[in-house]
Amino acid sequence: MRVWLGCVLALLLLPLAARADEMNMTFVTAEPSTSPDAAAIFTPWAQRVMASAPGAVKIEVRDGTAIVNPINMYDRIQNDVFQIGLLIPGLVGGKFPLTEVVSLPFMTDDSVNASIAFWRLYKTGAFDAEYKDITPLGVGLFPPQGVHLAKEPAEIDDLKGLRLRVVSKTGSDTVTRLGGTPLVMDPGDQYPSIQRGMLDGLISSWLQIGPLHLAEVTHFHIETSIGTSLFMVFMAKHKYDALPPAIRKAIDDNSGEALTRAMASSYEQRAAATREPVVKAPQQKVVALTPAQTAKWSDAITPVITAWTNDHPGGVALIARYRALLAEVKAGK
């Protein structure tokens, strides 16, 4: 009888033993809880990883800024407070200077191809020096930024006299070269600032227009490609390197270009969904720069790119490599 009870007890405890060996990981995004990214991209990714290593790992995806924000994301992951994060490299001062190559104006004209080209550039080792403490799992570039204004300007050949919200030094330099006045402010302050006439508009992807309801106060939209933002799913390198082989393989098999494509495709779809009703609204006007206007803007912005390459040794070669990879991706290679 005792032997039989012992066997039954051992069988009952087997699942508990398996769960005790399961590695728990937390994936923090620092995105609003209403963001569709968790449901569309990150939770399915976590589920695929767990399915690839059944019983070995559990990944919990958590949104919101209560426990982590874009500014302290890098440190929280490095300190193993959380194990996987969504990083905006441009917000980590001075650590990822060469990564800024994708944010330069007129560098990209779409999200998916540009993101895949950047991932392939990373895989060449181009960023090894600045990624020595992290392991990227996938990247996603926002669709290119345009100009969104409260009202139609006298001319769109330049942005003379317009006060525009920007999110980076490159964006600030770009606006200045186009004759405008760049301003930095919290995202939530844009709507009331435009509404009160303190701000004439902003430099942004369509992605930002929807969640912040900025189409209610911007009515003239210039579609162009004067920069973008890079988002990266990443782990601390020391944590990634210490993963059991089965878990590392499960992560690798579901990351890379597949995760990159999923992120970029989702961003493009959301941008298109925001743009569509704006284009159809009678009080809105959406225009694209003509080739001649694009050439004029490009000429005006050239010093921004020159300054970047002067400040970053090897910048000219890096731009050339990125553009070559982008051409290959667009050609279906």
VEXDREN-2710 file (C-alpha; in Angstrom, 1 decimal):
% VEXDREN-2710
k/r/px/py/pz
1/MET/0.0/0.0/0.0
2/ARG/2.8/2.4/0.9
3/VAL/4.6/1.6/-2.3
4/TRP/1.5/2.3/-4.3
5/LEU/0.9/5.6/-2.5
6/GLY/4.5/6.6/-3.1
7/CYS/4.2/5.9/-6.8
8/VAL/1.0/7.9/-7.1
9/LEU/2.5/10.8/-5.2
10/ALA/5.6/10.8/-7.4
11/LEU/3.4/10.9/-10.5
12/LEU/1.4/13.8/-9.1
13/LEU/4.5/15.8/-8.4
14/LEU/6.0/15.3/-11.9
15/PRO/4.2/18.3/-13.4
16/LEU/5.3/20.4/-10.4
17/ALA/8.9/19.4/-11.0
18/ALA/8.7/20.3/-14.6
19/ARG/7.2/23.7/-13.8
20/ALA/10.0/24.3/-11.3
21/ASP/12.5/23.8/-14.0
22/GLU/10.7/26.2/-16.3
23/MET/12.4/29.6/-16.9
24/ASN/10.2/32.6/-16.4
25/MET/11.0/35.7/-18.5
26/THR/9.2/39.0/-18.7
27/PHE/9.0/41.0/-22.0
28/VAL/8.3/44.7/-21.3
29/THR/7.4/47.1/-24.0
30/ALA/6.7/50.4/-22.2
31/GLU/3.9/50.9/-24.7
32/PRO/0.5/52.1/-23.7
33/SER/-1.8/49.3/-22.5
34/THR/-4.1/50.2/-25.5
35/SER/-1.3/49.7/-28.0
36/PRO/-2.1/46.9/-30.5
37/ASP/1.5/45.8/-30.7
38/ALA/1.3/43.3/-27.8
39/ALA/-1.7/41.5/-29.4
40/ALA/-0.5/41.8/-33.0
41/ILE/3.2/41.2/-32.6
42/PHE/4.7/40.5/-29.2
43/THR/2.3/38.1/-27.5
44/PRO/2.2/35.8/-30.7
45/TRP/6.0/35.9/-30.8
46/ALA/6.2/34.9/-27.1
47/GLN/3.7/32.1/-27.7
48/ARG/5.7/30.8/-30.7
49/VAL/8.9/30.8/-28.6
50/MET/7.1/28.9/-25.8
51/ALA/5.7/26.4/-28.2
52/SER/9.2/25.8/-29.7
53/ALA/10.5/24.9/-26.2
54/PRO/7.5/23.3/-24.4
55/GLY/7.8/23.3/-20.7
56/ALA/11.2/25.1/-20.8
57/VAL/10.3/28.7/-20.8
58/LYS/7.4/31.0/-20.0
59/ILE/7.4/34.6/-21.4
60/GLU/5.0/37.2/-20.0
61/VAL/4.4/40.3/-22.1
62/ARG/3.7/43.4/-20.2
63/ASP/2.8/46.8/-21.6
64/GLY/2.6/50.2/-19.8
65/THR/5.1/52.6/-18.2
66/ALA/4.3/51.8/-14.6
67/ILE/7.2/49.4/-14.3
68/VAL/9.5/50.6/-17.1
69/ASN/9.7/53.4/-19.5
70/PRO/11.6/54.1/-22.8
71/ILE/14.2/56.1/-20.9
72/ASN/15.2/53.4/-18.3
73/MET/14.4/50.4/-20.5
74/TYR/18.1/49.8/-21.3
75/ASP/19.2/49.8/-17.7
76/ARG/16.3/47.6/-16.5
77/ILE/17.2/44.9/-19.0
78/GLN/20.9/45.1/-18.4
79/ASN/20.2/44.7/-14.6
80/ASP/18.0/41.7/-15.2
81/VAL/15.0/43.3/-13.7
82/PHE/13.3/42.2/-16.9
83/GLN/14.7/39.9/-19.5
84/ILE/13.4/41.1/-22.9
85/GLY/12.6/44.7/-23.8
86/LEU/11.5/47.0/-26.6
87/LEU/14.3/49.6/-27.0
88/ILE/14.3/52.9/-28.8
89/PRO/18.1/53.2/-29.3
90/GLY/17.9/57.0/-29.9
91/LEU/16.8/57.5/-26.4
92/VAL/19.9/55.9/-24.9
93/GLY/22.3/58.8/-25.0
94/GLY/25.5/58.1/-26.8
95/LYS/25.4/54.3/-26.8
96/PHE/24.2/53.7/-30.4
97/PRO/25.5/56.5/-32.6
98/LEU/25.9/54.4/-35.8
99/THR/22.4/53.0/-35.5
100/GLU/21.2/56.6/-36.2
101/VAL/22.0/55.9/-39.9
102/VAL/18.4/54.7/-40.5
103/SER/17.0/58.0/-39.0
104/LEU/18.7/60.2/-41.6
105/PRO/16.4/62.1/-44.0
106/PHE/15.6/60.5/-47.4
107/MET/17.3/57.3/-46.3
108/THR/14.2/55.1/-46.6
109/ASP/10.8/55.2/-48.2
110/ASP/9.0/52.3/-46.5
111/SER/9.1/50.3/-43.3
112/VAL/9.3/46.6/-44.2
113/ASN/12.2/46.7/-46.7
114/ALA/14.1/49.3/-44.7
115/SER/13.8/47.2/-41.5
116/ILE/15.0/44.0/-43.2
117/ALA/17.9/45.9/-44.8
118/PHE/18.9/47.2/-41.3
119/TRP/18.7/43.7/-39.8
120/ARG/21.0/42.4/-42.5
121/LEU/23.3/45.3/-42.0
122/TYR/23.4/44.4/-38.3
123/LYS/24.2/40.8/-39.1
124/THR/27.3/41.9/-41.1
125/GLY/28.8/43.1/-37.8
126/ALA/28.5/46.7/-38.6
127/PHE/27.3/47.5/-35.1
128/ASP/29.3/45.0/-33.1
129/ALA/31.2/47.7/-31.2
130/GLU/28.0/49.5/-30.0
131/TYR/26.0/46.3/-29.5
132/LYS/28.6/44.6/-27.3
133/ASP/26.3/44.6/-24.3
134/ILE/23.0/43.7/-26.1
135/THR/21.6/41.0/-28.4
136/PRO/19.0/42.3/-30.8
137/LEU/16.2/39.8/-31.6
138/GLY/14.3/41.9/-34.2
139/VAL/13.9/45.5/-35.3
140/GLY/11.1/47.6/-36.8
141/LEU/11.3/51.0/-38.4
142/PHE/8.3/53.3/-38.3
143/PRO/7.1/54.4/-41.8
144/PRO/8.9/57.5/-43.0
145/GLN/8.1/60.8/-41.3
146/GLY/6.2/63.6/-43.1
147/VAL/5.1/67.1/-42.1
148/HIS/1.6/67.5/-40.5
149/LEU/0.4/71.1/-40.3
150/ALA/-2.5/72.9/-38.8
151/LYS/-3.2/74.7/-42.1
152/GLU/-1.8/74.8/-45.6
153/PRO/1.3/76.9/-45.9
154/ALA/1.8/79.6/-48.5
155/GLU/4.3/77.3/-50.2
156/ILE/5.6/73.8/-49.5
157/ASP/9.0/74.3/-51.1
158/ASP/10.3/75.0/-47.6
159/LEU/9.1/75.3/-44.0
160/LYS/10.0/78.9/-43.4
161/GLY/8.6/80.4/-40.3
162/LEU/6.8/77.2/-39.2
163/ARG/7.2/75.9/-35.6
164/LEU/7.4/72.2/-35.7
165/ARG/7.7/69.5/-33.0
166/VAL/10.6/67.2/-33.5
167/VAL/11.9/64.1/-31.6
168/SER/15.6/64.0/-32.4
169/LYS/18.7/66.1/-33.1
170/THR/18.6/65.0/-36.7
171/GLY/14.9/66.1/-36.9
172/SER/15.8/69.4/-35.4
173/ASP/18.7/70.0/-37.9
174/THR/16.4/68.9/-40.8
175/VAL/13.7/71.4/-39.9
176/THR/16.2/74.2/-39.4
177/ARG/17.7/73.5/-42.9
178/LEU/14.2/73.7/-44.4
179/GLY/13.6/77.1/-42.8
180/GLY/11.4/76.0/-39.9
181/THR/11.8/76.3/-36.1
182/PRO/12.2/73.0/-34.3
183/LEU/10.6/72.5/-30.9
184/VAL/10.9/69.7/-28.4
185/MET/7.9/68.8/-26.2
186/ASP/6.2/65.9/-24.6
187/PRO/3.9/64.0/-27.1
188/GLY/0.8/64.9/-25.0
189/ASP/1.5/68.6/-25.3
190/GLN/1.3/68.6/-29.1
191/TYR/-2.5/68.6/-29.4
192/PRO/-3.1/71.6/-27.1
193/SER/-0.1/73.5/-28.5
194/ILE/-1.3/73.2/-32.1
195/GLN/-4.9/74.0/-30.9
196/ARG/-3.7/77.2/-29.2
197/GLY/-1.5/78.3/-32.1
198/MET/1.7/77.8/-30.2
199/LEU/2.8/75.1/-32.6
200/ASP/2.2/75.0/-36.4
201/GLY/2.6/71.2/-36.7
202/LEU/5.0/68.3/-36.3
203/ILE/7.4/66.0/-38.0
204/SER/5.9/62.5/-37.7
205/SER/5.0/59.2/-39.2
206/TRP/1.2/58.6/-39.7
207/LEU/1.5/56.2/-36.7
208/GLN/1.6/59.0/-34.2
209/ILE/-1.3/60.9/-35.7
210/GLY/-4.0/58.3/-34.8
211/PRO/-3.4/57.5/-31.2
212/LEU/-3.0/61.1/-30.2
213/HIS/-6.0/62.3/-32.3
214/LEU/-3.7/64.8/-34.0
215/ALA/-5.8/64.8/-37.2
216/GLU/-8.3/66.9/-35.2
217/VAL/-5.8/69.8/-35.2
218/THR/-3.7/69.1/-38.3
219/HIS/-5.4/69.6/-41.7
220/PHE/-2.5/69.7/-44.2
221/HIS/-0.2/66.8/-44.6
222/ILE/3.0/66.6/-46.7
223/GLU/4.1/63.1/-47.4
224/THR/7.8/62.7/-47.7
225/SER/10.7/60.8/-46.0
226/ILE/12.6/63.0/-43.6
227/GLY/13.5/60.4/-41.1
228/THR/12.1/57.6/-39.1
229/SER/12.4/55.8/-35.7
230/LEU/13.9/52.4/-34.9
231/PHE/12.4/50.0/-32.4
232/MET/14.4/47.0/-31.3
233/VAL/13.4/43.8/-29.4
234/PHE/16.5/43.0/-27.4
235/MET/18.1/41.1/-24.5
236/ALA/21.2/41.9/-22.4
237/LYS/24.0/39.9/-24.0
238/HIS/25.1/38.3/-20.8
239/LYS/21.5/37.1/-20.2
240/TYR/21.1/35.8/-23.7
241/ASP/24.5/34.0/-23.7
242/ALA/23.5/32.3/-20.4
243/LEU/20.3/30.8/-21.8
244/PRO/20.0/27.0/-21.9
245/PRO/20.6/25.9/-25.5
246/ALA/17.0/24.8/-26.0
247/ILE/15.6/28.2/-25.0
248/ARG/18.1/30.1/-27.0
249/LYS/17.3/28.0/-30.1
250/ALA/13.6/28.6/-29.6
251/ILE/14.2/32.4/-29.4
252/ASP/16.5/32.4/-32.4
253/ASP/14.2/30.3/-34.5
254/ASN/11.4/32.9/-34.0
255/SER/13.4/36.1/-34.2
256/GLY/15.6/37.7/-36.8
257/GLU/14.1/38.6/-40.1
258/ALA/10.7/36.9/-39.2
259/LEU/10.2/39.1/-36.2
260/THR/11.6/42.1/-38.0
261/ARG/9.1/41.7/-40.9
262/ALA/6.2/41.2/-38.4
263/MET/7.0/44.4/-36.6
264/ALA/7.5/46.5/-39.7
265/SER/4.4/45.1/-41.4
266/SER/2.3/45.9/-38.4
267/TYR/3.6/49.4/-38.2
268/GLU/2.8/49.9/-41.9
269/GLN/-0.7/48.5/-41.6
270/ARG/-1.5/50.8/-38.6
271/ALA/-0.1/53.8/-40.4
272/ALA/-2.2/53.0/-43.5
273/ALA/-5.3/52.6/-41.3
274/THR/-4.7/56.1/-39.7
275/ARG/-4.0/57.7/-43.1
276/GLU/-7.0/56.3/-44.9
277/PRO/-9.8/58.3/-43.1
278/VAL/-7.7/61.5/-43.2
279/VAL/-7.3/61.3/-46.9
280/LYS/-11.1/60.9/-47.3
281/ALA/-12.0/63.7/-44.9
282/PRO/-13.2/66.9/-46.8
283/GLN/-11.5/69.2/-44.3
284/GLN/-8.1/67.4/-44.8
285/LYS/-5.5/67.8/-47.6
286/VAL/-2.8/65.2/-48.1
287/VAL/-0.1/66.0/-50.7
288/ALA/3.1/64.4/-51.8
289/LEU/6.2/66.3/-52.7
290/THR/6.8/66.5/-56.5
291/PRO/10.2/65.2/-57.8
292/ALA/11.4/68.8/-58.1
293/GLN/10.3/69.6/-54.6
294/THR/11.9/66.5/-53.2
295/ALA/15.2/67.4/-55.0
296/LYS/15.0/70.9/-53.5
297/TRP/14.4/69.5/-50.0
298/SER/17.1/66.9/-50.4
299/ASP/19.6/69.5/-51.4
300/ALA/18.7/71.7/-48.4
301/ILE/19.1/68.7/-46.1
302/THR/22.4/67.4/-47.5
303/PRO/24.4/69.3/-44.9
304/VAL/22.6/67.3/-42.2
305/ILE/23.9/64.1/-43.6
306/THR/27.3/65.6/-44.2
307/ALA/27.5/66.7/-40.6
308/TRP/26.5/63.2/-39.4
309/THR/29.2/61.5/-41.5
310/ASN/31.8/63.9/-40.3
311/ASP/30.8/63.1/-36.7
312/HIS/30.8/59.4/-37.2
313/PRO/34.0/57.8/-38.6
314/GLY/33.0/55.2/-41.3
315/GLY/29.6/56.9/-41.7
316/VAL/30.0/57.3/-45.5
317/ALA/30.7/53.6/-46.0
318/LEU/27.9/52.6/-43.6
319/ILE/25.4/54.7/-45.5
320/ALA/26.6/53.1/-48.8
321/ARG/26.3/49.5/-47.3
322/TYR/22.8/50.2/-46.0
323/ARG/21.6/51.6/-49.3
324/ALA/23.1/48.6/-51.1
325/LEU/21.3/46.2/-48.8
326/LEU/18.1/48.1/-49.2
327/ALA/18.3/47.9/-52.9
328/GLU/18.9/44.1/-52.7
329/VAL/15.8/43.7/-50.4
330/LYS/13.7/45.7/-52.8
331/ALA/14.9/43.6/-55.6
332/GLY/13.6/40.5/-53.8
333/LYS/17.1/39.2/-52.9
END
